[in-house]
């Protein structure tokens, strides 16, 4: 460890607390020296007096810090002390700035704690630029810290006075703007341009309707939706989704608490305003507030507007907002046409209402409203796309295809909308590989598109690339840390791939944030079942049904707890009732049918499995995604009955129906298990499985595990216990998904 370069700051002025690993001092100390030379007070653990009580002094230093600078490396990410320091700072709402000096993934606890915090990565800069970037970020908008720096520089040189004035120039312009509405916003002479690595995070609050007409209530969200659409076209801005905004807004009516909640999830700017009546028309007042500095950087009125005028003005409002935030105007706006909306106000009102219902998982009402929008305006093609998504989400794939097919090739869609439509068409046709390519292209151009990331994750998951799907959702969770759709999808998928500790963190957060969402309780119930806690699962499902007695997924879950408790008759009756209820969404009916098949197999009556699935066979074919699972379950049933040839036939069908871009590992593995159990070589299966193994730098070794498992089973059947033990130990120890309980076979060996 290098000798400490200076004494830690002691005094009453603002200072930065630095959390780092001592082993990284060679890299960390030059950064601290650079900050100190620029006038920043630094406290690091050099400041602990010999013999003093370490915890007391450390906690005091964090409590009184202006900010915490967390220097992330492999060592600090694994440090219990660093984790405690960060947790304590966050508990006190002390701002934390994350700086990566090595490319490393944070442990799950730290990752979730810091998920909404913007980070600086050293590898993106040379040394001088890196040190300047850290200084710019930790001082940006911090008037107390800048004041101390200015005071210190005044002691040394008149030139420092000029430098401090330049740093404070944006704040001076802000004060001028606050004095009244302006039509244009002049940029300061020196402008700090946000980088792509650290985009501005924006929340848009629907304009509050203070006009005399209640029929204008919907327009606040309507204008907000258009502004979100336009601002999110910039790669320099991350725009909070409406569902995440609702989670902030619904927790409190207090403006101070609302702003505090927005800051907590990393929002830099809040766009808000009101609609008022003026001269029988509308007046829109729009503000942009810098939440870090606590000042308005734009306060502007748009008078004498009809509803049509207001909609058409959103492009100008968006440009003014960009100017106020210093967002570069390097790209043209690509948006849902404000002109089209202005000519179709009634359709747009229905569309906005539909989106609000969709965000609350109220798919039936969402569908009604979107269909109303299309009846009023058949050329509202982006509404048609959203209707197709609702139909597909509720397992009506063929209807979704028909709706999407009604969008002509020459429809007036901007580039972003065309990506969405083209990608969704590929998904509906089961061409997941091509859909993944389309959504990756969309995200290359619009990197913070929330819906595109959700659809990309869905395409990966539906093509059995669960790890890739989880990776996308984890990235989206950092961008949208309290989005219930993201929390639900991520928690569900982590559960499905066996990452149960991570799933518990995500789903606990989901139910804490949204205790009135039956979906949150149902997903926690599924996790409890996966961990074997049937009693807890039953409580979760009952809680979900207390919130919504008609919530079918919770009914299915409750029936599962009955089956696991030995109440197979009651469980079978529950599954059968859901499977046969034609008023329910196909997805729920298919879920119940597969669960019925599983308890039928457990009851050692495999001959009844095909009849359990038969009533929903057409629905399974239409859904596509679980077509392969259908054949897999039938193959298991035939294997149980000793009908190997029939089982092989079903497995071949499963390989055939594997979605494009997916892998047939489960089918090849079961075929190998059947052959190994009969003492037949499994070379054909292991060779084919090897074609699907992931690169060595990918920790997921699912295919390698399956290969080792098959080789172990074959060796065991041949009486080669030593080789069997080696292979089966390899199968158990490697990271990845298991198509069976490999440890049981290891115990046999």
Secondary structure, DSSP 8 states (H G I E B T S, - for coil): -----S----SSS--EEEE--GGGHHHHHHHHHHHHHTT--EE-GGGS-TTS-HHHHHHHHHHT-SEEEEEE-HHHHT-HHHHHHHHHHHHTT--EEEEESS-----HHHHHHTTTS-EEEGGGS-HHHHHHHHHHHHHTT-HHHHHHHHHHHHHH-HHHHHHHHHHHHHHHHHHHHHTS--S-----SS-----STT-EEEEE---EE-SS-GGGHHHHHHHHHHHHHHHTTSTTEEE--HHHHHHHHTT-S-HHHHHHHHHHTT--EEEEEEEEEETTEEEEEEEEEETTTTEEEEEEEEEEE-HHHHHHTHHHHHHHHHHHHT----S----S-HHHHHHTHHHHHHHHHHHHHHHTT-HHHHHHHHHHHHHH-TT-HHHHHHHHHHHHHTT-HHHHHHHHHTS-TT----HHHHHHHHHHHHHHTT-HHHHHHHHHHHHHHSTT-HHHHHHHHHHHHHTT-HHHHHHHHHHHHHHSTT-HHHHHHHHHHHHHTT-HHHHHHHHHHHHHH-TT-HHHHHHHHHHHHHTT-HHHHHHHHHHHHHH-TT-HHHHHHHHHHHHHTT-HHHHHHHHHHHHH-TTS-HHHHHHHHHHHHHHHHHTT-GGGHHHHHHTTHHHHHHH-TTHHHHHHHHHHHHHHTT-HHHHHHHHHHHHHTS-TT---HHHHHHHHHHHHHTT---HHHHHHHHTT---TTSS--HHHHHHHHHHHHHHHHTT-HHHHHHHHHHHHHSSS--SS-HHHHHHH-
